[in-house]
């Protein structure tokens, strides 16, 4: 017999989902503040190309000092993350 019944999620998985959602929010805030103050974020600059920073590059961005973790595109488009994903995309424009 399985530990969880259908529809139940372990506490560890719920915390992981919340951490990824929090990371999307932190990324959005950091990028908006950097644009507003006209400064760069060194750990994000590594993902910069000639055309700027792409959305997928921002999702892959990891910086433990800033409490930023990576996230896949599909995870960013989950129903509980869509609002934050859209805000992050808008911050890059």
C-alpha positions, 0 to 999 in steps of 0.5 A: 500500500502506498504512503499517500493516497491519490491527490495527496502530496508529501510535505517535502514536495509542497515545500519544493513547490513553494520554494520555486514560486518564491524564487520566481517572485524574488527574481522579479523583484531583483530584476525590477529593482536593478532596472529601476536603479540602472544597475546590474546583477553580476550572477545574472550577467553571466546569462546575458547574450548580445540580445539581453537576457532571455526568459529561459536564461532567467529561469535557469539563473541560480544564486544561493546568496540571493536565494534564487533557484532554477526553475524549468519553463513547464514549472513556471507555467503551472497554474500556481506559478503563472501569475509570477511567471507573467510578472517575471516576463514583463520585468524583462521587457 
